[in-house]
Amino acid sequence: MNHAQHYTHEQLRLNTRRTFLRTGMSGIGGLWLGAQGAQGSAGAVQHDPAQPMLPRPAPLAGTAKRVIHLHMAGAPSQLELFDYKPELARLDGQDCPQEFLEGKRFAFIRGVPKLLGHSYPFHQHAQTGQWISDRLPHFEKVLDRVTFIRTMQTDQFNHAPAQFLVHTGNQRIGYGSVGSWVTYGLGTENQDLPGFVVLLSGGTFPSAGKSAWGSGFLPGVYQGVQCRGEGDPVLFLSNPDGIDSRMRARMVESIARINRQTHAQLGDPETLTRIAQYELAARMQLAASDATDLTDEPQHIHSLYGTQPGRESFANNCLLARRLAERGVRFIQLFHEGWDSHGTSEIEALNRGFKNRCEEVDRPMAALLLDLEQRGLLDETLVVWGGEFGRTPMRENRGGLEMKLKGRDHHPAAFTVWMAGGGVKRGFSYGETDPIGYNPITPPVQVRDLHATMLHLLGIDHQKLIFPHQGLNQKLTGVHPSRVLHEVVA
């Protein structure tokens, strides 16, 4: 006879790891749990595990209620869009000075490359005096609503770790994304939709993959939920064949009953979170389909954005972002792939490929700002645009051979991000780079400074938003010095 048959359910329960840690208060488990409790009491967010997404008041007087983050995956060239350098245009084709090469690491530059002037003409915007290239004629019309940060820096020059840093504050996998931290700190206004929604366009995933919107060590309920522009907005949202809504409700209740029994036995708060996630999924069957249905938008709105319902596109995702924002979603993350402007082919280079990407985003991102403003949402919605790093002012040069087609290498030392709404200044520019756009000549802005500023606009002190993990009070901005950019706040 199998001896396992003699064990009772109670004996098996008492032999689980969780139960050992919970009941062994006089041993190592008790010491560890006590330390974790002490860490947590220092300021971790307190919430009901059964209702983890309930909205919580911002600790400070924030100006933004939500965030729409437009990430241009692959890193667009600031020197083809926003950072005009007449001196670089004058030096086009000349050898790059050694001072910009010695001791530096590049992805695709060997030997001595040639400097590369702007690929497209620039002009000044009449109202703000901002320089902008001819690639963004629609976005030019909303420059008076935008703040540029021209001296962004990162310490990563490969796509995946740079994207991790932009989205999680750390270049390694396993850390919570900005959207997860924001929903952990503030919850969300609409309990029938996820607090953190992710929308993709451009044909492929970002280099960092789904971990770019993961919750890391934060509770799983705060991770981003990917929505689609065609078919079910969320995979497996519809009932399978042979299952109606009444049967689905009975299934959810049966699972919840089992989970409640498990929680009563083991006391793990994540079990209550799991119940909340099942119940949210059931509510989303109606709410998500309504939020993502673009067919009820009037024709003038479709014309404004350039949308085509039924497709996955950046234009559709911008309109979806507006619909989610007005329905109370806290953090909306858009990824648009295809900005990796190397010179290996026309598709990737700064001619046809870059031109196509600009055409895809120009009208929709301008429309998003105008649409939010006309609905009274822009002042309380922070819109952030940018890539994971910038582009060099010199051509790529592999093995001493000039690329036949124009392309710029990855450049962590200086790139441009813009912000609008949510309490930032209008028609403003912060920071300046040197005459060829290589290094900042005013204090640089680190990625964690951007995170600290985003949290500040939402009414959160980045030093006080913590989560106890591995014996530390973890923060989005980590242990590195970070500052809020009060200069860009209105």
C-alpha positions in Angstrom: 0.0 0.0 0.0 1.2 3.5 -0.8 2.2 5.2 2.5 1.0 8.6 1.1 -2.6 7.3 1.4 -2.2 7.5 5.3 -1.5 11.2 5.3 -4.5 13.3 6.1 -5.2 16.6 4.3 -4.2 18.5 7.5 -0.8 16.7 7.6 -0.1 17.6 4.0 -1.2 21.2 4.6 1.2 21.5 7.6 4.1 20.2 5.4 3.8 23.0 2.8 6.6 25.6 2.6 4.2 28.5 3.1 2.7 26.9 6.2 6.2 26.2 7.6 7.2 29.9 7.2 3.8 31.1 8.5 3.9 28.9 11.6 7.6 28.7 12.4 7.6 32.1 14.1 10.4 31.0 16.5 12.7 29.9 13.6 14.3 31.3 10.5 11.0 31.8 8.8 9.8 33.9 11.7 12.9 36.0 11.6 12.6 36.6 7.9 8.9 37.4 8.0 9.5 39.8 11.0 12.2 41.6 9.0 9.9 41.9 6.0 7.1 43.3 8.2 9.5 45.9 9.7 10.5 46.9 6.2 6.9 47.1 5.1 5.8 49.3 7.9 8.3 52.0 6.8 6.0 53.3 4.1 4.9 50.5 1.7 1.5 51.1 0.1 -1.3 49.6 2.2 -4.3 48.2 0.4 -7.0 45.5 0.6 -5.7 42.3 -1.1 -9.2 41.5 -2.1 -9.6 44.8 -3.9 -6.0 45.7 -4.9 -6.9 48.2 -7.7 -9.2 50.4 -5.7 -8.3 54.1 -6.3 -6.2 55.7 -3.6 -5.7 59.4 -3.1 -2.3 60.8 -4.3 -0.1 61.6 -1.3 0.8 65.0 -2.8 -1.0 67.6 -4.8 -0.4 66.1 -8.2 -1.6 67.7 -11.5 -1.9 64.5 -13.5 -4.4 61.7 -13.0 -3.1 59.3 -15.6 -0.3 58.7 -18.1 -0.1 57.9 -21.8 3.4 56.8 -22.6 4.3 56.6 -26.4 7.5 54.6 -26.7 9.2 54.6 -30.1 10.9 51.2 -29.9 14.3 51.1 -31.7 15.2 54.8 -30.8 14.3 57.5 -33.3 17.0 60.0 -34.3 16.7 63.3 -32.5 18.9 64.8 -35.2 16.3 64.1 -37.9 13.4 65.4 -35.8 14.0 68.0 -33.0 17.7 68.8 -32.4 18.8 71.2 -35.1 22.6 71.7 -35.4 23.7 74.1 -38.2 27.4 73.3 -37.4 26.7 69.6 -37.9 25.2 70.3 -41.3 28.3 72.4 -42.2 30.7 69.5 -41.2 28.8 66.8 -43.1 31.2 64.3 -44.7 34.2 65.3 -42.6 36.1 62.9 -40.3 34.7 62.7 -36.8 37.1 64.3 -34.3 39.0 61.8 -32.2 37.7 63.4 -29.0 34.3 61.9 -29.7 35.7 58.4 -30.3 38.4 57.7 -27.8 37.3 55.7 -24.9 33.7 55.4 -26.2 31.8 52.2 -27.0 29.6 51.9 -30.1 27.4 49.2 -31.5 28.3 49.7 -35.3 31.2 52.1 -35.5 34.7 51.0 -36.3 37.6 53.2 -37.2 37.1 56.9 -38.0 33.5 57.6 -39.2 32.3 60.6 -41.2 30.0 63.2 -39.6 26.5 63.1 -40.9 24.4 66.2 -41.3 20.6 66.4 -41.0 18.8 64.1 -43.5 15.8 66.5 -43.7 15.4 70.2 -43.7 14.6 72.1 -40.4 12.6 75.3 -39.8 11.5 77.3 -36.8 8.0 77.1 -35.4 6.5 80.6 -35.6 4.9 80.7 -32.1 7.5 78.9 -29.9 10.7 79.4 -31.9 11.3 75.6 -31.6 13.2 74.0 -34.5 11.5 71.0 -36.1 12.2 69.0 -39.2 9.7 68.7 -42.1 9.0 65.0 -41.2 6.3 66.0 -38.7 4.0 68.6 -40.3 0.9 67.7 -38.1 2.8 67.5 -34.9 4.3 70.9 -35.6 0.8 72.4 -35.2 0.7 71.3 -31.5 4.3 72.4 -30.5 2.8 75.2 -28.3 1.5 72.4 -26.0 4.7 70.5 -25.7 7.8 70.6 -23.4 11.1 69.1 -24.9 13.8 67.6 -22.8 16.9 67.6 -25.1 19.5 66.3 -22.8 18.2 62.8 -21.8 20.9 60.3 -21.1 21.1 56.6 -20.4 24.0 54.2 -19.6 22.8 51.5 -22.0 23.6 51.3 -25.7 21.8 48.1 -26.6 18.1 48.0 -27.2 16.8 45.5 -24.7 18.6 46.7 -21.6 18.0 50.3 -22.6 14.3 49.6 -22.9 14.3 47.9 -19.5 15.9 51.0 -18.0 13.3 53.3 -19.6 10.4 51.2 -18.5 11.5 49.7 -15.2 14.3 51.9 -13.9 16.8 49.0 -14.1 18.6 47.5 -17.1 18.0 43.9 -15.8 14.9 41.8 -16.1 12.8 41.3 -13.0 11.9 44.8 -12.0 8.4 46.4 -12.0 7.6 48.7 -14.9 6.5 52.4 -14.4 2.9 51.5 -15.1 3.0 48.8 -12.4 4.5 51.2 -9.8 1.9 53.8 -10.6 -1.1 51.4 -10.3 0.5 50.0 -7.1 0.7 53.5 -5.7 -2.6 54.9 -6.9 -4.9 52.1 -8.0 -7.2 52.9 -10.9 -10.6 54.7 -11.3 -12.4 52.1 -13.4 -12.7 48.7 -11.7 -14.1 47.1 -14.8 -10.9 47.7 -16.8 -7.2 47.0 -16.1 -5.4 49.9 -14.4 -2.4 49.4 -16.8 -3.0 48.7 -20.5 -0.4 48.0 -23.2 -1.0 48.6 -27.0 1.5 47.4 -29.6 2.0 48.4 -33.3 4.8 48.3 -35.8 4.6 44.5 -36.5 6.9 43.1 -33.8 7.4 43.1 -30.0 9.9 45.6 -28.5 13.4 44.1 -27.9 12.7 43.9 -24.1 9.6 41.7 -24.7 6.7 41.5 -22.3 9.0 42.1 -19.3 8.9 45.8 -20.3 5.4 45.9 -18.9 5.8 43.3 -16.2 5.3 43.8 -12.5 8.6 42.3 -11.5 8.6 41.8 -7.7 5.4 43.8 -7.3 2.2 41.8 -7.0 1.1 40.3 -10.3 -2.1 42.2 -10.4 -0.2 45.4 -11.3 1.4 44.1 -14.5 0.3 45.6 -17.8 -2.5 43.9 -19.8 -1.9 43.8 -23.5 -4.9 44.8 -25.6 -5.3 44.3 -29.3 -6.8 46.4 -32.0 -8.6 43.5 -33.8 -10.4 40.4 -32.6 -10.9 40.0 -28.9 -9.3 43.0 -27.2 -7.7 40.6 -24.7 -6.9 37.0 -25.6 -9.4 34.4 -24.4 -11.8 37.2 -23.3 -14.8 35.7 -25.2 -16.5 32.6 -24.0 -15.5 29.4 -25.8 -18.0 27.5 -27.9 -20.6 25.9 -25.7 -20.1 28.2 -22.7 -22.6 31.0 -22.1 -22.3 33.9 -19.7 -24.3 32.2 -16.9 -22.1 29.1 -17.0 -18.9 31.3 -17.1 -20.2 33.1 -14.0 -20.7 29.8 -12.1 -17.2 28.8 -13.1 -15.7 32.0 -11.8 -17.6 31.7 -8.5 -16.5 28.1 -8.1 -12.8 29.0 -8.6 -13.3 31.9 -6.2 -14.7 29.6 -3.6 -11.7 27.2 -3.9 -9.3 30.2 -3.7 -11.1 31.5 -0.6 -10.6 28.1 1.1 -7.0 28.1 0.1 -6.5 31.6 1.6 -8.2 30.5 4.8 -5.8 27.5 5.1 -2.6 29.2 4.0 -3.1 32.9 4.5 -1.3 33.9 1.3 -2.6 37.4 0.3 -1.7 36.6 -3.4 -4.7 34.2 -3.3 -7.1 37.1 -2.7 -5.4 38.9 -5.6 -6.0 35.9 -7.8 -9.7 36.1 -7.0 -9.8 39.8 -7.8 -8.1 39.1 -11.2 -10.7 36.4 -12.1 -13.5 38.8 -11.2 -12.0 41.6 -13.2 -11.7 39.3 -16.2 -15.4 38.6 -16.0 -16.3 42.3 -15.8 -13.9 43.1 -18.7 -16.0 40.9 -21.1 -18.3 43.9 -21.5 -16.2 46.9 -20.5 -13.1 46.0 -22.6 -15.1 45.3 -25.8 -16.9 48.6 -25.4 -13.7 50.6 -24.7 -11.9 49.1 -27.8 -14.7 49.4 -30.3 -13.7 52.3 -32.6 -16.7 51.9 -34.9 -18.9 54.2 -32.7 -16.5 57.2 -33.2 -17.7 59.9 -35.6 -16.0 60.2 -38.9 -14.3 63.5 -38.1 -12.5 61.8 -35.3 -11.3 59.0 -37.6 -10.2 61.7 -40.0 -8.3 63.5 -37.2 -6.3 60.4 -36.2 -6.2 58.7 -39.6 -7.7 55.6 -38.1 -9.0 52.5 -39.9 -11.1 50.3 -37.5 -10.2 46.6 -37.5 -6.5 47.2 -37.9 -3.6 47.2 -35.5 -1.9 50.5 -36.1 -0.3 53.4 -34.1 -3.2 55.6 -35.2 -5.8 53.2 -33.9 -3.8 52.8 -30.7 -3.7 56.5 -30.1 -7.5 56.7 -30.4 -7.8 53.7 -28.1 -5.5 55.5 -25.6 -7.9 58.4 -25.6 -10.9 56.1 -25.1 -9.2 54.3 -22.2 -8.1 57.6 -20.6 -11.6 58.9 -20.6 -12.8 55.7 -19.0 -10.4 56.0 -16.1 -7.5 53.7 -17.0 -4.5 54.9 -14.9 -1.5 54.1 -17.2 -1.7 53.5 -21.0 1.5 52.3 -22.7 1.9 52.4 -26.5 4.9 50.7 -28.2 5.6 51.5 -31.9 8.4 49.4 -33.4 10.6 50.0 -36.4 12.8 53.0 -35.4 16.2 51.2 -35.5 17.7 53.4 -38.2 20.8 51.6 -39.2 22.3 51.8 -42.7 22.1 48.2 -43.8 19.0 48.6 -46.0 16.6 51.2 -47.1 13.9 49.9 -44.8 16.1 50.5 -41.8 18.0 53.6 -42.8 17.2 57.3 -42.4 15.7 57.5 -45.8 12.7 55.3 -46.6 12.3 53.4 -43.3 12.6 56.5 -41.1 10.3 58.5 -43.4 7.6 55.7 -43.1 7.8 55.7 -39.3 7.4 59.4 -39.2 4.3 59.3 -41.4 2.8 56.6 -39.1 3.1 58.6 -35.9 2.9 62.3 -37.1 -0.9 62.7 -37.5 -2.0 60.4 -34.6 0.2 61.8 -31.9 -0.8 65.4 -32.8 -4.5 64.2 -32.9 -4.2 62.6 -29.5 -3.1 66.0 -27.9 -5.9 67.9 -29.7 -8.5 65.3 -28.8 -7.6 65.2 -25.2 -7.6 69.0 -25.0 -11.0 69.4 -26.6 -12.5 66.9 -24.1 -10.9 68.7 -21.1 -8.6 65.8 -20.4 -5.2 67.1 -21.4 -4.5 69.1 -18.3 -5.0 65.9 -16.2 -3.3 63.5 -18.6 0.5 63.3 -18.8 1.6 62.3 -22.3 5.2 61.2 -22.7 7.0 60.5 -26.0 10.5 59.0 -26.6 12.8 56.1 -27.4 15.4 54.2 -25.4 18.4 56.3 -26.5 19.4 58.7 -29.2 21.5 58.5 -32.4 25.1 59.6 -33.1 26.0 62.7 -35.2 28.3 60.5 -37.2 27.6 57.8 -39.8 27.9 54.1 -39.0 31.2 52.7 -40.1 31.7 48.9 -39.9 35.3 47.6 -40.3 36.5 50.9 -41.8 33.9 50.7 -44.6 31.4 53.6 -45.0 27.8 52.4 -45.3 26.4 53.1 -48.7 23.1 54.1 -47.1 22.6 56.7 -44.4 22.5 55.3 -40.8 23.3 56.5 -37.3 24.6 54.4 -34.4 23.1 54.0 -31.0 23.9 57.0 -28.8 23.2 57.0 -25.0 24.8 60.4 -24.3 22.1 62.7 -25.6 18.5 62.2 -26.9 15.2 64.0 -26.8 12.0 63.2 -25.0 8.8 65.4 -25.1 6.0 65.7 -22.6 2.6 67.4 -22.8 -0.4 68.0 -20.5 -0.5 66.8 -16.9 1.0 69.9 -15.5 4.1 70.5 -17.6 4.9 73.8 -19.3 3.7 74.5 -22.8 5.9 75.5 -25.7 9.1 75.0 -23.6 12.5 73.5 -24.2 14.8 72.2 -21.4 18.5 71.6 -21.9 20.9 72.0 -24.8 23.5 69.8 -26.6 26.8 70.8 -28.1 27.1 72.2 -31.7 27.0 68.7 -33.3 24.5 67.2 -30.9 26.9 64.7 -29.2 27.0 65.7 -25.5 24.8 67.9 -23.3 26.3 71.3 -22.4 23.7 71.8 -19.7 23.1 69.4 -16.9 21.9 66.0 -18.4 18.7 64.3 -17.4 18.9 60.7 -16.4 16.1 58.2 -17.1 15.4 58.0 -13.3 15.0 61.8 -13.3 12.2 61.4 -15.8 10.6 58.7 -13.7 10.8 60.9 -10.6 9.2 63.8 -12.5 6.4 61.6 -13.8 5.6 60.4 -10.3 5.8 63.9 -9.0 3.2 65.1 -11.5 1.0 62.2 -10.4 1.3 63.4 -6.7 3.8 60.8 -5.6 7.2 61.3 -3.9 9.5 58.9 -5.7 11.6 58.5 -2.5 8.5 57.3 -0.6 6.9 54.9 -3.0 8.5 51.7 -1.8 7.9 47.9 -1.9 9.8 45.6 0.5 11.7 42.9 -1.4 14.8 40.9 -0.6 15.4 42.9 2.6 15.3 46.3 0.9 12.7 49.0 0.4 12.7 48.9 -3.4 11.9 52.0 -5.4 11.3 52.8 -9.1 14.2 55.2 -9.0 16.4 52.7 -7.1 19.3 53.8 -5.0 20.8 56.2 -7.6 20.5 59.9 -7.1 17.4 61.2 -8.8 15.8 64.6 -9.1 12.4 66.0 -10.1 12.7 68.4 -13.0 10.8 71.3 -11.4 12.0 73.4 -14.4 9.5 71.7 -16.7 6.6 71.8 -14.3 4.1 74.6 -15.0 
